[in-house]
Amino acid sequence: MRVLFAGTPDVAVPSLRAVLESRHEVVAVLTRPDAPAGRGRRLTPSPVARLAEEAGVETFKPVRPRDPDFLARLGELAPDCAPIVAYGGLIPPTALDVPKHGWVNLHFSLLPAWRGAAPVQHAVMAGDDVTGACTFKLEEGLDTGPVYGLVTEEIRASDTSGDLLHRLSLSGAELLVRTLDGIEDGSLSAQPQPAAGVSLAPKITVDDARVDWAAPAIRVDRVVRACTPAPGAWTTFRGERLKLRPITLERGRGDLAPGEIAVEKSGVRIGTGSHAVVLGEVQPQGKKAMPATDWARGVRPAAGERLGT
């Protein structure tokens, strides 16, 4: 099939690469406009744009996909199908019907669970044991279209959302190509999503990523892992923000008040609403990430001093 691929961030790159290496012809790529990046804030192409340009594929970067020039060119190309992975914009109804087989979205959850922008983060934060990826036919509703296929993935106890999303991006890329193959040869048809089991996964905000030390330790652990690498879990210390990397749960010791800091040979322990946790790396405001022991050695927390106050 002749396909137009839509995607933007790193997580979409394995899918574009897999489609480029498949029997299907990528006639064009749709991605978000170049964005400021790095210390110099230079305009930088998206990861998907860079791969498309390396492959010599025509690339579109409209501010909005309802842009008349893009829609006109889409009509001229008349792709058979349009696979889409983490594009980052709404496809207008005028574009949905252009490809003969529609737009096929690779979504990183087992729909109808976790419809929305941050399915992996919400799965980790909720303590799910299993998640996955699925391909479905894009329609105007939020991730409501009929499903072509799925793959499952166990959520490990130490997984951050970044770890899990990386694995899903690889298995999902294979699923996407199998879906395109099945659509082309007629062996695959989309099935409606179940009515039960719907859950929503809105974008994780900076406020969502703030650690509540009065919560149980397992909740603190899930929030930190879910927000790693983005937007980054955080707390405060002496009025300044302190970013947190994954922590270690400590069983059976509830001797510290929520947020209370104890610097010991075993590490920097922090009280929660249940038992203590041990900090891993932290990143003070305006500084690089460092082991929590190095941070504590520099700031010298006083007895009874707490995080989050």
C-alpha positions as CSV (number, residue, x, y, z in Angstrom):
1,M,0.0,0.0,0.0
2,R,0.9,3.6,-0.5
3,V,0.9,5.2,3.0
4,L,1.3,8.6,4.6
5,F,2.9,8.2,8.1
6,A,2.1,10.7,10.9
7,G,4.2,11.0,14.0
8,T,6.5,13.3,15.9
9,P,8.6,12.2,19.0
10,D,11.2,9.5,19.5
11,V,8.6,6.9,20.5
12,A,7.2,7.1,16.9
13,V,10.6,6.5,15.2
14,P,10.6,2.7,15.5
15,S,7.2,2.6,13.8
16,L,8.3,4.8,10.9
17,R,11.5,2.8,10.5
18,A,9.5,-0.5,10.5
19,V,7.1,0.9,7.8
20,L,9.9,2.1,5.7
21,E,11.5,-1.3,5.8
22,S,8.2,-3.1,5.1
23,R,6.6,-3.9,1.7
24,H,4.5,-0.7,1.9
25,E,5.6,2.6,0.2
26,V,5.8,5.7,2.5
27,V,4.8,8.5,0.1
28,A,5.0,11.3,2.7
29,V,5.4,12.0,6.4
30,L,3.3,14.4,8.5
31,T,5.0,15.7,11.7
32,R,4.8,18.7,14.0
33,P,6.7,21.9,13.1
34,D,10.3,22.4,14.1
35,A,10.5,23.4,17.8
36,P,13.1,25.2,19.9
37,A,15.5,22.8,21.7
38,G,18.7,22.8,23.7
39,R,20.4,25.7,25.5
40,G,20.5,27.8,22.3
41,R,16.8,27.2,21.7
42,R,17.4,26.6,18.1
43,L,14.6,25.4,15.9
44,T,15.1,21.6,15.6
45,P,13.2,19.1,13.5
46,S,11.3,16.3,15.3
47,P,12.9,12.9,15.5
48,V,10.4,11.6,12.9
49,A,11.2,14.5,10.6
50,R,14.9,13.7,10.8
51,L,14.4,10.0,9.9
52,A,12.0,11.0,7.1
53,E,14.5,13.5,5.7
54,E,17.3,10.9,5.9
55,A,15.1,8.5,3.9
56,G,14.3,11.1,1.3
57,V,10.6,11.1,2.0
58,E,8.4,14.2,1.4
59,T,7.7,15.8,4.8
60,F,4.9,18.1,5.9
61,K,5.1,20.3,9.0
62,P,1.9,22.3,9.1
63,V,1.0,24.2,12.3
64,R,-2.4,22.5,12.1
65,P,-3.3,19.5,9.9
66,R,-6.4,21.4,8.7
67,D,-4.0,23.7,6.8
68,P,-5.4,24.0,3.2
69,D,-2.0,23.5,1.5
70,F,-1.5,20.2,3.4
71,L,-5.1,19.0,2.8
72,A,-4.7,19.8,-0.9
73,R,-1.4,17.8,-1.1
74,L,-2.9,15.0,0.9
75,G,-5.7,14.8,-1.7
76,E,-3.2,14.7,-4.5
77,L,-1.2,11.9,-2.9
78,A,-4.4,9.9,-2.2
79,P,-2.6,7.4,0.1
80,D,-4.3,4.0,0.6
81,C,-3.7,4.3,4.4
82,A,-2.3,6.7,7.0
83,P,-0.6,5.1,10.0
84,I,-0.3,7.5,12.9
85,V,1.8,7.3,16.1
86,A,2.0,10.0,18.7
87,Y,1.6,12.8,16.1
88,G,0.5,15.4,18.7
89,G,-2.4,17.1,16.8
90,L,-6.0,16.4,15.9
91,I,-6.7,15.1,12.4
92,P,-9.6,17.0,11.0
93,P,-12.7,15.2,9.6
94,T,-11.8,16.5,6.1
95,A,-8.6,14.5,6.2
96,L,-9.9,11.3,7.9
97,D,-11.8,10.1,4.8
98,V,-9.0,10.8,2.3
99,P,-7.1,7.5,2.6
100,K,-9.1,4.5,1.2
101,H,-8.4,2.5,4.4
102,G,-8.5,5.5,6.8
103,W,-6.0,6.4,9.5
104,V,-4.6,3.6,11.7
105,N,-3.5,4.8,15.1
106,L,-1.0,2.9,17.2
107,H,-2.0,3.6,20.8
108,F,0.0,2.6,23.9
109,S,-2.7,0.9,26.0
110,L,-5.2,-1.9,25.7
111,L,-8.2,0.1,24.6
112,P,-10.7,1.0,26.0
113,A,-8.4,1.4,29.0
114,W,-6.5,4.6,29.2
115,R,-7.8,6.6,26.3
116,G,-5.9,9.9,26.0
117,A,-2.5,11.5,25.8
118,A,-0.7,9.7,28.6
119,P,-1.7,6.1,28.7
120,V,1.6,4.7,29.8
121,Q,2.1,7.2,32.7
122,H,-1.4,6.5,34.0
123,A,-1.0,2.7,33.8
124,V,2.2,3.0,35.9
125,M,0.6,5.4,38.3
126,A,-2.4,3.2,38.8
127,G,-0.3,0.2,39.6
128,D,-1.5,-1.9,36.6
129,D,0.2,-5.3,36.2
130,V,-0.2,-5.5,32.4
131,T,-0.6,-3.0,29.6
132,G,0.1,-3.1,25.9
133,A,-0.4,-1.4,22.6
134,C,-3.2,-1.6,20.0
135,T,-3.9,-0.5,16.5
136,F,-7.3,1.1,15.8
137,K,-9.1,3.0,13.1
138,L,-9.0,6.7,13.9
139,E,-12.3,8.5,14.1
140,E,-13.5,11.8,15.6
141,G,-14.0,10.5,19.1
142,L,-11.1,10.3,21.6
143,D,-9.4,6.9,20.9
144,T,-12.9,5.3,20.4
145,G,-12.4,3.7,17.0
146,P,-12.6,-0.1,16.3
147,V,-9.5,-2.1,17.1
148,Y,-7.4,-4.1,14.6
149,G,-4.9,-5.9,16.9
150,L,-3.0,-5.7,20.1
151,V,0.2,-6.8,21.9
152,T,0.5,-7.0,25.7
153,E,3.4,-6.0,28.0
154,E,4.0,-6.8,31.6
155,I,4.7,-3.8,33.8
156,R,7.7,-4.6,35.9
157,A,8.1,-3.4,39.5
158,S,11.0,-1.1,38.6
159,D,9.6,0.2,35.3
160,T,9.5,4.0,34.7
161,S,7.1,5.2,32.1
162,G,10.2,5.8,29.9
163,D,11.3,2.1,30.2
164,L,7.8,0.8,29.4
165,L,7.2,3.2,26.5
166,H,10.5,2.2,24.9
167,R,9.5,-1.5,25.0
168,L,6.0,-0.7,23.7
169,S,7.4,1.4,20.9
170,L,9.3,-1.6,19.6
171,S,6.6,-4.2,19.9
172,G,4.0,-1.7,18.7
173,A,6.0,-1.0,15.5
174,E,5.8,-4.7,14.6
175,L,2.1,-4.7,15.4
176,L,1.6,-1.7,13.1
177,V,3.2,-3.3,10.2
178,R,1.3,-6.5,10.7
179,T,-1.9,-4.4,10.8
180,L,-1.1,-2.7,7.5
181,D,-0.3,-6.1,6.0
182,G,-3.7,-7.5,7.1
183,I,-5.6,-4.5,5.9
184,E,-3.9,-4.8,2.5
185,D,-4.6,-8.5,2.0
186,G,-8.1,-8.3,3.5
187,S,-7.3,-10.8,6.3
188,L,-7.9,-8.2,9.1
189,S,-11.0,-6.2,10.0
190,A,-11.4,-3.8,12.9
191,Q,-13.7,-4.8,15.8
192,P,-15.6,-2.4,18.0
193,Q,-14.2,-1.6,21.4
194,P,-16.0,-3.1,24.5
195,A,-18.4,-0.7,26.2
196,A,-17.1,-1.7,29.6
197,G,-13.6,-0.9,31.0
198,V,-13.2,2.7,29.7
199,S,-10.7,4.8,31.6
200,L,-9.1,8.1,30.6
201,A,-5.5,9.2,30.6
202,P,-5.2,13.0,30.3
203,K,-1.8,14.6,30.0
204,I,0.2,14.5,33.2
205,T,0.7,18.1,34.5
206,V,3.6,19.5,36.6
207,D,1.1,19.6,39.6
208,D,0.3,15.9,39.1
209,A,4.0,15.2,39.4
210,R,4.4,16.8,42.8
211,V,5.0,14.1,45.5
212,D,2.6,13.9,48.4
213,W,4.7,12.5,51.3
214,A,1.6,11.8,53.3
215,A,0.6,9.2,50.8
216,P,1.6,5.6,51.3
217,A,5.1,4.7,50.1
218,I,3.7,2.5,47.2
219,R,1.8,5.6,45.9
220,V,4.9,7.8,46.1
221,D,6.9,5.1,44.2
222,R,4.3,4.9,41.4
223,V,4.1,8.7,41.0
224,V,7.9,9.0,40.7
225,R,8.2,6.1,38.2
226,A,5.2,7.3,36.2
227,C,6.6,10.8,35.9
228,T,10.1,9.6,34.8
229,P,11.4,11.0,32.5
230,A,8.6,13.5,31.9
231,P,7.4,15.7,33.4
232,G,9.7,14.7,36.3
233,A,8.5,14.0,39.8
234,W,9.4,16.8,42.3
235,T,9.1,18.0,45.8
236,T,10.5,21.1,47.6
237,F,13.3,21.6,50.1
238,R,13.9,24.9,51.8
239,G,11.5,26.6,49.4
240,E,13.2,25.4,46.2
241,R,12.1,22.6,43.9
242,L,13.9,19.3,44.0
243,K,13.4,16.8,41.2
244,L,13.3,13.1,42.1
245,R,14.5,10.1,40.1
246,P,13.2,6.6,40.9
247,I,13.3,5.6,44.6
248,T,13.6,2.4,46.6
249,L,10.8,1.1,48.8
250,E,11.8,0.2,52.3
251,R,9.6,-2.4,54.1
252,G,8.7,-2.4,57.7
253,R,10.2,0.9,59.0
254,G,7.6,3.6,59.7
255,D,9.8,5.6,62.1
256,L,9.8,8.9,60.1
257,A,7.1,11.5,59.7
258,P,5.9,12.2,56.2
259,G,8.7,14.0,54.3
260,E,11.1,13.7,57.2
261,I,14.7,13.3,56.1
262,A,17.1,10.8,57.7
263,V,20.7,10.6,56.4
264,E,22.1,7.2,57.2
265,K,24.9,4.9,55.9
266,S,22.3,3.0,53.9
267,G,21.2,6.2,52.1
268,V,18.8,9.1,52.4
269,R,15.6,7.9,53.9
270,I,12.3,9.9,53.6
271,G,9.2,9.3,55.6
272,T,5.8,8.7,53.9
273,G,2.3,8.0,55.1
274,S,3.3,4.3,55.6
275,H,7.0,3.3,55.7
276,A,10.1,5.1,54.5
277,V,11.6,5.2,51.0
278,V,15.2,5.7,50.0
279,L,16.0,8.4,47.5
280,G,17.9,7.6,44.3
281,E,19.2,10.5,42.3
282,V,17.9,14.0,42.9
283,Q,18.2,17.3,40.9
284,P,18.3,20.5,42.9
285,Q,17.0,23.6,41.1
286,G,19.5,24.9,38.6
287,K,21.9,22.0,39.1
288,K,22.6,18.6,37.5
289,A,21.2,15.4,38.8
290,M,23.3,13.7,41.5
291,P,23.1,10.8,44.0
292,A,20.9,11.7,47.0
293,T,23.9,11.1,49.4
294,D,25.9,13.7,47.6
295,W,23.0,16.2,47.8
296,A,22.5,15.5,51.5
297,R,26.2,15.9,52.2
298,G,26.0,19.4,50.7
299,V,22.8,20.7,52.2
300,R,23.2,19.0,55.7
301,P,19.5,18.5,56.6
302,A,18.8,19.4,60.2
303,A,17.2,16.8,62.5
304,G,13.5,16.6,61.8
305,E,13.8,18.7,58.6
306,R,11.3,17.6,55.9
307,L,10.8,17.6,52.2
308,G,7.7,19.1,50.7
309,T,7.2,21.9,53.3
